[in-house]
Each structure stands twice: as C-alpha cells, then as structure tokens.
Amino acid sequence: MASEPLQIPLDQLQHAFNLVLRHVEAAAGDTVTLEHDYFWSVPGDELYDVPNEPSTLTIGQLSESWQHLKGLLADEDRAVGYHLIWLADVIRAIGQNTVS
C-alpha cells in the first residue's frame, strides 16, 4: 500500500472549499441545521492504519467542535493545527446532511 505522499496545494484546497461552500449556501441559505450532535470517531493514531481494524472508537460532539471554531473566530491568534480537525468534524456533518 505504500505510495508517494499526497501533496495538496493549499490555494487549490481553499478554492475547492469555497466552491462547495457556495453550493451549500445556494441550497441551504445562510445557516445549516445539523440534526445530530454526537458521532463516532476513530483516534488519530488508528485512523490511517488501514491494514489493522481500529480497536477503539471514541465519541465526538459537533457542538463542542463548533465551540472551538467559534473561539477561534473570537480570537484569531489562537489558531492551532487541531482546529482543522474540529473544522473537518463540522464539514463532514454538513456534507452528509446536504448530499445533493
């Protein structure tokens, strides 16, 4: 399964994100409603260990992930890499809620 590491230009990633977000905004308006709050999560050290089935599942909470992002919006100097994880939690839920 070994392959070259995937390299993603951040400007292209940002452009793709903006395109998809505009699509969701056109369909849903200014706000999305997420029906579920809790979700299953695979710990980071097991997430990409594909040859081995995860032995542990944890529970995540969308409202908690959103609170971390709102904290970042209130103080942009607090940005850390883990904000991408919290952002991904919320984006995944929106994507699964608006699959069209």
C-alpha positions as CSV (number, residue, x, y, z in Angstrom):
1,M,0.0,0.0,0.0
2,A,3.0,2.3,0.1
3,S,2.8,5.2,-2.3
4,E,4.1,8.7,-2.7
5,P,2.8,11.2,-0.2
6,L,-0.2,13.2,-1.5
7,Q,0.7,16.8,-2.0
8,I,-2.2,19.3,-2.0
9,P,-1.7,22.9,-2.9
10,L,-3.4,25.0,-0.3
11,D,-4.7,27.6,-2.8
12,Q,-6.5,24.8,-4.7
13,L,-7.9,23.3,-1.5
14,Q,-9.2,26.7,-0.5
15,H,-10.7,27.3,-3.9
16,A,-12.4,23.8,-3.8
17,F,-13.7,24.6,-0.3
18,N,-15.1,27.9,-1.4
19,L,-16.9,26.3,-4.4
20,V,-18.5,23.7,-2.3
21,L,-19.5,26.1,0.4
22,R,-21.2,28.4,-2.2
23,H,-23.1,25.3,-3.4
24,V,-24.3,24.5,0.1
25,E,-25.2,28.2,0.7
26,A,-27.2,28.3,-2.5
27,A,-29.1,25.2,-1.4
28,A,-29.5,25.8,2.3
29,G,-29.2,29.6,2.8
30,D,-27.1,31.3,5.4
31,T,-27.4,28.6,8.1
32,V,-27.3,24.8,8.1
33,T,-29.0,22.7,10.7
34,L,-27.4,19.6,11.9
35,E,-29.8,17.1,13.4
36,H,-27.2,15.0,15.3
37,D,-24.6,16.2,17.8
38,Y,-22.7,13.1,18.7
39,F,-20.7,11.0,16.3
40,W,-18.2,8.1,16.3
41,S,-14.6,9.0,15.9
42,V,-11.5,6.9,15.2
43,P,-8.5,8.0,17.2
44,G,-5.8,9.7,15.0
45,D,-3.2,7.0,15.6
46,E,-5.5,4.3,14.2
47,L,-7.3,6.4,11.5
48,Y,-4.7,5.8,8.8
49,D,-3.5,2.3,9.9
50,V,-5.7,0.7,7.2
51,P,-4.2,-2.8,7.4
52,N,-5.5,-3.0,11.0
53,E,-9.1,-2.6,12.0
54,P,-9.5,0.2,14.6
55,S,-9.6,-1.3,18.1
56,T,-11.0,1.9,19.7
57,L,-13.8,4.2,18.8
58,T,-14.4,7.4,20.7
59,I,-17.3,9.8,20.7
60,G,-17.1,13.3,19.3
61,Q,-19.5,16.1,19.6
62,L,-20.3,18.6,16.8
63,S,-21.4,21.3,19.2
64,E,-18.0,21.0,21.0
65,S,-16.2,21.2,17.7
66,W,-18.2,24.2,16.7
67,Q,-17.5,25.9,20.1
68,H,-13.7,25.5,19.4
69,L,-14.2,27.1,16.0
70,K,-16.3,30.0,17.5
71,G,-13.4,30.5,20.0
72,L,-11.0,30.8,17.1
73,L,-13.3,33.4,15.4
74,A,-13.3,35.4,18.6
75,D,-9.5,35.3,18.8
76,E,-7.8,34.5,15.6
77,D,-4.4,34.4,17.3
78,R,-5.5,31.2,19.0
79,A,-5.3,29.1,15.7
80,V,-3.7,25.7,16.1
81,G,-3.5,22.8,13.7
82,Y,-6.1,20.9,15.6
83,H,-8.7,23.5,14.5
84,L,-8.6,21.6,11.2
85,I,-9.8,18.5,13.0
86,W,-12.7,20.4,14.5
87,L,-13.5,22.1,11.2
88,A,-13.4,18.7,9.5
89,D,-15.9,17.3,12.0
90,V,-18.4,20.1,11.2
91,I,-17.8,20.0,7.4
92,R,-18.3,16.2,7.3
93,A,-21.6,16.6,9.1
94,I,-22.7,19.4,6.8
95,G,-21.7,17.3,3.8
96,Q,-23.6,14.2,5.0
97,N,-26.6,16.4,5.7
98,T,-26.6,18.0,2.2
99,V,-25.5,15.3,-0.1
100,S,-27.2,16.8,-3.2
